[in-house]
Structure formats: structure tokens, C-alpha cells
Amino acid sequence: MKTRIIVVDDDAMSLRIARRVFDRAGIEGEYCTSGGELFARPDGADPPDLILLDVHMPDANGIDLLKRLRTDARFRNVPVAFLTGDEDVRTESEGLQAGASDFIRKPFAAEVLLKRVGNIIELNRLHVDMAREIRAKTEKLSRAWLQIVQALAASVDAKDKYTHGHSARVAVYAREIARRAGFSDAGQERVYMMGLLHDVGKIGVQDAIINKNGRLTDEEYAQIKTHPAVGSDILKNITDFPELVIGARWHHERYDGRGYPDGLAGEDIPEVARIIAVADTYDAMTSNRSYRQALPQAHVRAEIERCAGSQLDPRFAAIMLKMIDEDGDYRMREDGTC
């Protein structure tokens, strides 16, 4: 791949010397006499490997131009080295702080110029390759982490023969509520992850109780109610993602303060837990159970509306009502496509 350099210098002699040095070395060069010429470069032009920028030019200070380069998508990641004929230490310090890769003194010797330029370009390429490799490994680890979480959520759901896929559906509904509520992409993914693991504490509940066909006794219901605390105890050990605890511990809190395990009310309940509570309530009504089939959509809508402000946060309940109204074919349910 041919090396491409842009030189910006208002001194005609410096440009001629640079052109001669780079032409002899087989380096493709573009030569500008001002920052204006540089920024007038066509958007579709191939990006340079390096920009050599004179510190002092009539139309702009080189450091100011560098700062502008860092806001221009065409040049944001291109290394910049300054060309200078003075020995001003303060200017050099300011340039390096602004992101300059090096200072090259004028008048320059061909061998020194080529060596400096080669080192800067090679170092930048190494940085780019390293960053690409780190991103690839991070993405691979993220995929692996998600697969582990999904597998764990599926193993929890598998304890209940009547609610396969419950955690995944709650996670999807919760993420969509978060999206409509204005959460960032990263925030939506955190909500999704917490939704996947909101019921992880059911690992500690006996299968016989989870799958009981009839009404639960007080003792059995008391054991069911332990799963938020058990879940938070499990997830608090994942120190790199402490937020996971939120969905697991507080998704059964009620907006009116009558929920469990801590009896939190209103906005004292963490926001994500309030979102998951709406998604969890919706999926409970739209899934088949041993004692009934999924409820009719109109009935589900009426219940969500009735519970807004008492069991459920009214803001997030309103978003779910809008999602229901948009779901004319009633696809958001256990045997639908969601």
C-alpha cells in the first residue's frame, strides 16, 4: 500500500523540499499552502497516512488547525506532526497536548524527515491494528457473556414447565420500553441484560413449588417470595456488572409500596426495576399457565391500565399500553413471534 502524506505550509521553499524528498522516496504527497486548502479537500478523497502541518501560517495557528482536524470526520484519526523553524518549548508543549505526534525542525534533512515520518506512520498503524484487535476481542467476550447470561436465564425458565422463554420475553419487552422512554443504546442493552436475569433467584426455589398446579400454601408462597433476595445474593458477586442486582431484587416492588422484598415505593424503586416490573406483569398475563391459557389482549390491556399508579409505574405502564395498542395482531405473547 502506497504511503500518502499531506503537507500544509505557507513557505514555498519548504513545500518544494518536501515534495522532492517524498517523490524520491515513492511517497504520494499532497501540498497545501493554507489550512483552507486542506479543509477544501473533497470528502471522498482517500485519507492520508500523515499530515505535516506548519506551526505558523498567515491564515491560522497550526495548533488551532490541529484542534479543528480532530473535529472533522475525514481527519479525526490521522496523525499530525508539526513543522517548525523555532525552538519555542511552550509551543511544542501545547502542540503535544493537543495531540501532535511529533515536531520536525526546519530546515529538515531528507534522511531525518523520512525517518521521522516513517516512525510516526508505523506507530499509528500499530495503534490502529491493536485497537482493532482489542475491539474484536471485546466483541467476542461480549458475545460470550451474553450467551452465558442467556443460557443461565434459559436454565431458570426450564424449572417451570409452563413458562419457557419467560425471561427472554421480559428482557425484550423491557428493552423496548426503555427505548421508548429515551434510554441510550447502551442503557437499553443494560436493561435487556437485567431483564434476562430478573428471575435468577428461582434457582433456589423448589421445582415442586414452581410447578404446583393448585393454589400455593402460605409457606410455599413465602418461599416463592424469597427469589428476589436470592437472585440479588447470586448476582452481587458479579462485581464488573453490579447493576444486575437491580432487576433481580426489586422487580416485585410495587409503585404503591406494597411489594417485596423491601417495600420500596414510587421513584425509590430503581427505574430499571420499574420497567422490568411492567414487562414481567405483561408476560405473566400473556403466557400460558397450568390453570389457564394466555389472557385475551383486551383483558391484559385493562389490567395494565388498572394497575398503573398502584402496582406499576404509570409512566412505563403508559408506554406498555401504547405497545399493546400498536400490536393489532396480538403477537406479543408466548405463542406469538416476539
Sine and cosine of phi, psi and omega as CSV:
sin_phi,cos_phi,sin_psi,cos_psi,sin_omega,cos_omega
0.00,0.00,0.76,-0.65,-0.06,-1.00
-0.97,0.22,0.68,-0.74,0.03,-1.00
-0.97,0.25,0.68,-0.74,-0.02,-1.00
-0.83,-0.56,0.80,-0.60,-0.05,-1.00
-0.78,-0.62,0.60,-0.80,0.15,-0.99
-0.92,-0.38,0.77,-0.63,0.05,-1.00
-0.93,-0.38,0.80,-0.59,0.02,-1.00
-0.88,-0.48,0.93,-0.37,-0.07,-1.00
-0.37,-0.93,0.76,-0.65,0.00,-1.00
-0.99,0.16,-0.11,0.99,-0.01,-1.00
-1.00,0.01,0.91,-0.41,-0.08,-1.00
-0.88,0.47,-0.61,0.79,0.00,-1.00
-0.90,0.43,-0.69,0.72,0.01,-1.00
-0.88,0.48,-0.65,0.76,0.02,-1.00
-0.90,0.44,-0.66,0.75,0.00,-1.00
-0.90,0.44,-0.68,0.73,0.00,-1.00
-0.90,0.43,-0.71,0.71,0.00,-1.00
-0.88,0.48,-0.69,0.73,0.00,-1.00
-0.87,0.49,-0.70,0.71,-0.02,-1.00
-0.90,0.44,-0.69,0.73,-0.02,-1.00
-0.90,0.44,-0.72,0.70,-0.07,-1.00
-0.96,0.28,-0.59,0.81,0.06,-1.00
-0.87,0.49,-0.69,0.73,-0.02,-1.00
-0.92,0.40,-0.50,0.86,0.00,-1.00
-1.00,0.06,0.02,1.00,0.00,-1.00
0.97,0.26,0.39,0.92,0.01,-1.00
-0.99,-0.12,0.76,-0.65,0.01,-1.00
-0.98,0.19,0.83,-0.56,-0.06,-1.00
-0.85,-0.53,0.52,-0.85,0.19,-0.98
-0.86,-0.52,0.65,-0.76,-0.17,-0.98
-0.79,-0.61,0.85,-0.52,-0.06,-1.00
-0.85,-0.52,0.56,-0.83,0.01,-1.00
-0.99,-0.16,-0.01,1.00,0.00,-1.00
-0.36,-0.93,0.30,-0.95,0.09,-1.00
-0.90,0.43,-0.54,0.84,0.03,-1.00
-0.86,0.51,-0.66,0.75,0.04,-1.00
-0.89,0.46,-0.65,0.76,0.00,-1.00
-0.88,0.48,-0.73,0.68,-0.07,-1.00
-0.97,0.23,-0.22,0.98,0.08,-1.00
-0.99,0.12,-0.03,1.00,0.01,-1.00
-0.85,0.53,0.67,-0.74,-0.03,-1.00
-0.85,0.52,0.61,-0.79,-0.03,-1.00
-0.86,0.51,-0.55,0.83,-0.08,-1.00
-1.00,0.06,0.01,1.00,-0.03,-1.00
-0.92,0.39,0.51,-0.86,0.01,-1.00
-0.88,0.47,0.67,-0.74,-0.01,-1.00
-0.94,0.35,0.56,-0.83,0.04,-1.00
-0.98,0.19,0.30,-0.95,0.10,-1.00
-1.00,0.08,-0.35,0.94,-0.04,-1.00
-0.32,-0.95,0.57,-0.82,0.14,-0.99
-0.89,-0.45,0.81,-0.59,0.11,-0.99
-0.98,-0.19,0.86,-0.51,-0.20,-0.98
-0.83,-0.56,0.85,-0.53,0.05,-1.00
-0.92,0.40,0.65,-0.76,-0.02,-1.00
-0.94,0.34,-0.69,0.72,-0.10,-0.99
-0.91,-0.42,0.91,-0.41,0.07,-1.00
-0.70,-0.71,0.44,-0.90,-0.08,-1.00
-0.88,0.48,-0.59,0.80,-0.13,-0.99
-1.00,0.07,-0.35,0.94,-0.04,-1.00
-0.20,-0.98,0.48,-0.88,0.13,-0.99
-0.96,0.30,0.66,-0.75,-0.05,-1.00
-0.86,0.51,-0.59,0.81,0.00,-1.00
-0.92,0.39,-0.63,0.78,0.07,-1.00
-0.90,0.43,-0.62,0.78,0.05,-1.00
-0.90,0.44,-0.65,0.76,0.03,-1.00
-0.87,0.50,-0.70,0.71,0.02,-1.00
-0.87,0.49,-0.61,0.79,0.04,-1.00
-0.93,0.37,-0.62,0.79,0.03,-1.00
-0.85,0.52,-0.59,0.81,-0.06,-1.00
-0.96,0.29,-0.17,0.99,0.06,-1.00
-0.97,-0.25,-0.01,1.00,-0.03,-1.00
-0.98,-0.22,0.85,-0.53,-0.08,-1.00
-0.85,0.53,-0.47,0.88,-0.02,-1.00
-0.94,0.34,-0.47,0.88,-0.14,-0.99
-0.85,-0.53,0.01,1.00,-0.17,-0.99
-0.82,0.58,-0.63,0.78,-0.09,-1.00
-0.97,-0.25,0.19,0.98,0.00,-1.00
-1.00,0.06,0.79,-0.62,0.04,-1.00
-0.91,0.41,0.54,-0.84,-0.02,-1.00
-0.79,-0.61,0.74,-0.68,0.13,-0.99
-0.86,-0.50,0.61,-0.79,-0.01,-1.00
-1.00,-0.03,0.61,-0.80,0.18,-0.98
-0.98,-0.22,0.78,-0.63,-0.04,-1.00
-0.53,-0.85,0.55,-0.84,0.03,-1.00
-0.96,-0.29,0.04,1.00,-0.01,-1.00
-0.92,-0.39,0.05,-1.00,-0.04,-1.00
-0.90,-0.43,0.51,0.86,-0.06,-1.00
-0.96,0.30,0.96,-0.28,-0.04,-1.00
-0.91,0.42,-0.60,0.80,-0.03,-1.00
-0.90,0.43,-0.68,0.74,0.03,-1.00
-0.89,0.47,-0.67,0.74,0.01,-1.00
-0.89,0.45,-0.67,0.75,0.02,-1.00
-0.89,0.45,-0.69,0.72,0.02,-1.00
-0.89,0.45,-0.63,0.77,0.00,-1.00
-0.91,0.42,-0.69,0.72,0.02,-1.00
-0.91,0.42,-0.63,0.78,0.05,-1.00
-0.91,0.42,-0.52,0.85,0.01,-1.00
-0.98,0.22,-0.17,0.98,0.07,-1.00
0.91,-0.42,0.17,0.99,0.04,-1.00
-0.91,0.41,0.59,-0.81,0.00,-1.00
-0.99,0.11,-0.47,0.88,-0.06,-1.00
-0.17,-0.98,0.23,-0.97,0.16,-0.99
-0.88,-0.48,0.77,-0.63,0.02,-1.00
-0.90,-0.43,0.84,-0.55,-0.09,-1.00
-0.97,0.23,0.60,-0.80,0.12,-0.99
-0.94,-0.34,0.55,-0.84,-0.07,1.00
-0.95,0.31,0.60,-0.80,-0.11,-0.99
-0.97,-0.23,0.52,-0.86,0.12,-0.99
-1.00,0.08,0.59,-0.81,-0.08,-1.00
-0.84,0.55,-0.72,0.69,-0.07,-1.00
-0.90,0.45,-0.66,0.75,-0.01,-1.00
-0.92,0.38,-0.69,0.72,0.00,-1.00
-0.86,0.50,-0.74,0.67,-0.03,-1.00
-0.91,0.42,-0.64,0.77,-0.01,-1.00
-0.91,0.41,-0.71,0.70,0.00,-1.00
-0.88,0.47,-0.72,0.69,-0.01,-1.00
-0.89,0.46,-0.70,0.71,0.01,-1.00
-0.88,0.47,-0.66,0.75,0.00,-1.00
-0.90,0.43,-0.68,0.73,-0.01,-1.00
-0.89,0.45,-0.72,0.69,-0.04,-1.00
-0.92,0.40,-0.67,0.74,0.00,-1.00
-0.90,0.43,-0.68,0.73,0.02,-1.00
-0.89,0.45,-0.66,0.76,0.01,-1.00
-0.91,0.42,-0.64,0.77,0.02,-1.00
-0.90,0.43,-0.61,0.79,0.06,-1.00
-0.89,0.45,-0.67,0.75,0.02,-1.00
-0.89,0.46,-0.69,0.73,0.00,-1.00
-0.90,0.45,-0.71,0.71,0.01,-1.00
-0.89,0.45,-0.66,0.75,0.00,-1.00
-0.91,0.41,-0.68,0.73,0.02,-1.00
-0.89,0.46,-0.64,0.77,0.02,-1.00
-0.90,0.43,-0.66,0.75,0.01,-1.00
-0.92,0.39,-0.64,0.77,0.02,-1.00
-0.90,0.44,-0.68,0.73,0.03,-1.00
-0.87,0.49,-0.69,0.73,-0.02,-1.00
-0.89,0.45,-0.69,0.73,0.00,-1.00
-0.93,0.38,-0.62,0.79,0.02,-1.00
-0.90,0.43,-0.69,0.73,0.03,-1.00
-0.89,0.45,-0.63,0.78,0.03,-1.00
-0.90,0.43,-0.68,0.73,0.03,-1.00
-0.91,0.42,-0.62,0.78,0.02,-1.00
-0.90,0.44,-0.66,0.75,0.04,-1.00
-0.90,0.43,-0.66,0.75,0.00,-1.00
-0.90,0.43,-0.68,0.74,0.02,-1.00
-0.88,0.48,-0.70,0.71,0.01,-1.00
-0.89,0.46,-0.66,0.75,0.00,-1.00
-0.90,0.43,-0.61,0.80,0.04,-1.00
-0.91,0.42,-0.71,0.71,0.01,-1.00
-0.89,0.46,-0.69,0.72,0.02,-1.00
-0.89,0.46,-0.65,0.76,0.02,-1.00
-0.91,0.42,-0.65,0.76,0.04,-1.00
-0.90,0.44,-0.70,0.72,0.02,-1.00
-0.88,0.47,-0.65,0.76,0.01,-1.00
-0.91,0.42,-0.59,0.80,0.01,-1.00
-0.93,0.38,-0.55,0.83,0.07,-1.00
-0.92,0.39,-0.74,0.68,0.01,-1.00
-0.88,0.48,-0.52,0.85,-0.04,-1.00
-0.92,0.40,-0.32,0.95,0.06,-1.00
-0.91,0.42,-0.48,0.88,-0.01,-1.00
-0.96,-0.30,0.94,-0.34,-0.08,-1.00
-0.93,0.38,-0.17,0.99,-0.05,-1.00
-0.98,-0.21,-0.11,0.99,-0.11,-0.99
-0.77,-0.64,0.66,0.75,0.05,-1.00
-0.87,0.49,0.71,-0.70,0.03,-1.00
0.99,0.11,0.05,1.00,-0.05,-1.00
-0.84,0.54,-0.76,0.65,-0.07,-1.00
-0.89,0.45,-0.64,0.76,0.01,-1.00
-0.91,0.42,-0.65,0.76,0.02,-1.00
-0.92,0.39,-0.69,0.73,0.04,-1.00
-0.86,0.51,-0.66,0.75,0.00,-1.00
-0.89,0.46,-0.67,0.74,0.01,-1.00
-0.92,0.40,-0.73,0.68,0.01,-1.00
-0.88,0.48,-0.69,0.72,-0.03,-1.00
-0.90,0.44,-0.66,0.75,0.03,-1.00
-0.89,0.46,-0.64,0.77,0.01,-1.00
-0.92,0.38,-0.64,0.77,0.08,-1.00
-0.87,0.49,-0.70,0.71,0.01,-1.00
-0.88,0.47,-0.66,0.75,0.01,-1.00
-0.87,0.50,-0.73,0.69,-0.03,-1.00
-0.94,0.35,-0.39,0.92,0.03,-1.00
-0.99,0.12,-0.05,1.00,0.08,-1.00
0.99,-0.11,0.24,0.97,0.04,-1.00
-0.92,0.40,0.52,-0.86,0.10,-0.99
-0.93,0.38,0.21,-0.98,0.04,-1.00
-0.85,0.53,-0.69,0.72,0.01,-1.00
-0.90,0.43,-0.64,0.77,0.03,-1.00
-0.90,0.44,-0.62,0.78,0.03,-1.00
-0.89,0.45,-0.65,0.76,0.00,-1.00
-0.93,0.37,-0.56,0.83,0.07,-1.00
-0.91,0.42,-0.66,0.75,0.05,-1.00
-0.88,0.47,-0.67,0.74,0.01,-1.00
-0.87,0.50,-0.72,0.70,-0.02,-1.00
-0.90,0.44,-0.67,0.74,0.01,-1.00
-0.92,0.39,-0.56,0.83,0.07,-1.00
-0.91,0.42,-0.63,0.78,0.01,-1.00
-0.86,0.51,-0.59,0.81,-0.12,-0.99
-0.96,-0.27,0.25,0.97,-0.09,-1.00
-0.90,0.44,-0.48,0.88,-0.04,-1.00
-0.97,-0.24,0.29,0.96,-0.09,-1.00
-0.86,0.51,-0.43,0.90,0.00,-1.00
-0.92,0.40,-0.24,0.97,0.04,-1.00
-0.93,0.37,-0.19,0.98,0.14,-0.99
-0.83,0.55,-0.53,0.85,-0.04,-1.00
-1.00,0.03,0.07,1.00,0.00,-1.00
-0.98,-0.22,0.68,-0.73,-0.03,-1.00
-0.86,0.51,0.67,-0.75,0.02,-1.00
-0.85,0.52,-0.61,0.79,-0.04,-1.00
-0.88,0.48,-0.56,0.83,0.02,-1.00
-0.97,0.25,-0.70,0.71,-0.01,-1.00
-0.87,0.49,-0.60,0.80,-0.08,-1.00
-0.99,-0.16,0.20,0.98,-0.01,-1.00
-0.90,0.43,0.76,-0.65,-0.03,-1.00
-0.97,0.23,-0.59,0.80,-0.08,-1.00
-1.00,0.00,-0.13,-0.99,-0.01,-1.00
-0.92,0.38,0.64,-0.76,0.01,-1.00
-0.97,0.23,0.58,-0.81,0.13,-0.99
-0.97,0.26,0.20,-0.98,0.03,-1.00
-0.86,0.50,-0.63,0.78,-0.01,-1.00
-0.92,0.39,-0.66,0.75,0.00,-1.00
-0.92,0.39,-0.66,0.75,0.02,-1.00
-0.91,0.42,-0.60,0.80,0.04,-1.00
-0.88,0.47,-0.60,0.80,0.03,-1.00
-0.94,0.35,-0.65,0.76,0.07,-1.00
-0.84,0.55,-0.65,0.76,-0.06,-1.00
-0.95,0.32,-0.12,0.99,0.05,-1.00
-0.99,0.15,-0.23,0.97,-0.16,-0.99
-0.91,0.42,-0.51,0.86,0.08,-1.00
-0.90,0.44,-0.67,0.74,0.01,-1.00
-0.93,0.37,-0.64,0.77,0.03,-1.00
-0.89,0.45,-0.69,0.73,0.01,-1.00
-0.88,0.48,-0.69,0.73,0.00,-1.00
-0.92,0.38,-0.56,0.83,0.05,-1.00
-0.91,0.42,-0.59,0.81,0.03,-1.00
-0.93,0.36,-0.74,0.67,-0.15,-0.99
-0.98,0.19,-0.35,0.94,-0.02,-1.00
-0.91,0.41,-0.27,0.96,0.02,-1.00
-0.98,0.19,-0.19,0.98,0.05,-1.00
-1.00,0.02,0.99,0.11,-0.16,-0.99
-0.94,0.34,-0.37,0.93,0.02,-1.00
-0.97,0.23,-0.20,0.98,-0.01,-1.00
-0.62,-0.78,0.91,0.42,-0.07,-1.00
-0.89,0.46,-0.36,0.93,-0.02,-1.00
-0.91,0.40,-0.34,0.94,-0.01,-1.00
-0.82,0.57,-0.51,0.86,-0.03,-1.00
-0.87,0.49,-0.55,0.84,-0.13,-0.99
-0.84,0.54,-0.80,0.60,-0.04,-1.00
-0.91,0.41,-0.62,0.78,-0.04,-1.00
-0.93,0.37,-0.67,0.74,-0.12,-0.99
-0.99,0.15,-0.60,0.80,-0.23,-0.97
-0.91,-0.42,0.24,0.97,-0.02,-1.00
-0.96,0.27,-0.18,0.98,0.08,-1.00
-0.97,-0.26,0.17,0.99,0.16,-0.99
-0.95,0.31,0.48,-0.88,0.01,-1.00
-0.94,-0.35,0.51,-0.86,-0.02,-1.00
-0.88,0.47,-0.48,0.88,0.00,-1.00
-1.00,0.04,0.06,1.00,0.07,-1.00
1.00,0.03,0.12,0.99,-0.06,-1.00
-0.98,-0.18,0.28,0.96,-0.01,-1.00
-1.00,-0.07,-0.26,-0.97,-0.03,-1.00
-0.61,-0.79,0.33,-0.94,0.20,0.98
-1.00,-0.04,-0.20,0.98,-0.16,-0.99
-0.93,-0.36,-0.03,1.00,0.03,-1.00
0.91,0.42,0.51,0.86,0.04,-1.00
-0.94,0.33,0.40,-0.91,-0.03,-1.00
-0.68,-0.73,0.44,-0.90,0.10,-0.99
0.80,0.60,-0.70,-0.72,-0.07,-1.00
-0.99,0.16,0.04,1.00,0.18,-0.98
-0.95,0.32,-0.38,0.93,0.11,-0.99
-0.97,0.24,0.78,-0.62,0.01,-1.00
-0.80,0.60,0.62,-0.79,-0.11,-0.99
-0.83,0.56,-0.71,0.71,-0.03,-1.00
-0.90,0.44,-0.61,0.79,0.03,-1.00
-0.90,0.44,-0.58,0.81,0.04,-1.00
-0.92,0.38,-0.58,0.81,0.06,-1.00
-0.92,0.40,-0.74,0.67,-0.02,-1.00
-0.89,0.45,-0.57,0.82,0.02,-1.00
-0.87,0.50,-0.66,0.76,0.03,-1.00
-0.91,0.42,-0.74,0.68,-0.01,-1.00
-0.89,0.46,-0.65,0.76,-0.01,-1.00
-0.91,0.42,-0.69,0.73,0.02,-1.00
-0.89,0.45,-0.68,0.73,0.01,-1.00
-0.88,0.47,-0.73,0.68,-0.06,-1.00
-0.93,0.37,-0.54,0.84,0.03,-1.00
-0.87,0.49,-0.59,0.81,-0.02,-1.00
-0.99,0.12,-0.40,0.92,-0.07,-1.00
-0.98,-0.20,0.17,0.98,0.04,-1.00
-0.94,-0.34,0.46,-0.89,0.06,-1.00
-0.96,0.27,0.58,-0.82,0.05,-1.00
-0.80,-0.60,0.20,-0.98,0.00,-1.00
-0.89,0.45,-0.47,0.88,-0.09,-1.00
-0.97,-0.23,-0.06,1.00,0.03,-1.00
-0.24,-0.97,0.30,-0.95,0.12,-0.99
-1.00,0.04,0.14,-0.99,0.07,-1.00
-0.82,0.58,0.65,-0.76,-0.06,-1.00
-0.96,0.29,0.44,-0.90,0.06,-1.00
-0.87,0.49,0.53,-0.85,-0.08,-1.00
-0.85,0.52,-0.65,0.76,-0.01,-1.00
-0.88,0.47,-0.62,0.78,0.02,-1.00
-0.91,0.40,-0.68,0.73,0.01,-1.00
-0.88,0.48,-0.71,0.70,0.00,-1.00
-0.86,0.50,-0.70,0.71,-0.02,-1.00
-0.88,0.47,-0.62,0.79,0.00,-1.00
-0.93,0.36,-0.68,0.74,0.04,-1.00
-0.88,0.48,-0.68,0.73,0.01,-1.00
-0.90,0.44,-0.66,0.75,-0.02,-1.00
-0.92,0.40,-0.59,0.81,-0.08,-1.00
-0.99,0.10,-0.19,0.98,0.00,-1.00
-0.89,0.46,0.81,-0.58,0.01,-1.00
1.00,-0.05,-0.27,0.96,0.07,-1.00
-0.93,-0.38,-0.96,0.29,0.06,-1.00
-0.98,0.20,-0.64,0.77,-0.17,-0.99
-0.91,-0.41,0.53,-0.85,0.11,-0.99
-0.86,0.50,0.83,-0.55,-0.08,-1.00
-0.89,0.45,-0.52,0.85,0.01,-1.00
-0.90,0.43,-0.74,0.67,-0.05,-1.00
-0.98,0.22,-0.48,0.88,0.11,-0.99
-0.90,0.44,-0.63,0.78,0.02,-1.00
-0.89,0.45,-0.61,0.79,0.05,-1.00
-0.91,0.42,-0.67,0.74,0.03,-1.00
-0.90,0.44,-0.62,0.79,0.04,-1.00
-0.88,0.48,-0.63,0.78,0.04,-1.00
-0.92,0.40,-0.63,0.77,0.04,-1.00
-0.89,0.46,-0.65,0.76,0.03,-1.00
-0.89,0.45,-0.70,0.71,-0.04,-1.00
-0.90,0.44,-0.50,0.87,0.02,-1.00
-0.99,0.16,-0.24,0.97,-0.08,-1.00
-1.00,-0.09,0.92,0.38,-0.10,-1.00
-0.87,0.49,-0.50,0.87,-0.03,-1.00
-1.00,-0.04,0.09,1.00,0.00,-1.00
0.79,0.61,0.84,0.55,0.01,-1.00
-1.00,-0.03,-0.31,0.95,0.02,-1.00
-0.99,0.14,0.99,0.16,0.03,-1.00
-0.27,-0.96,0.08,-1.00,-0.14,-0.99
-0.85,0.52,-0.68,0.73,-0.05,-1.00
-0.99,-0.17,0.30,0.95,0.10,-1.00
-1.00,-0.01,-0.39,-0.92,-0.04,-1.00
-0.98,-0.19,-0.10,0.99,-0.04,-1.00
-0.98,0.19,0.00,0.00,0.00,0.00
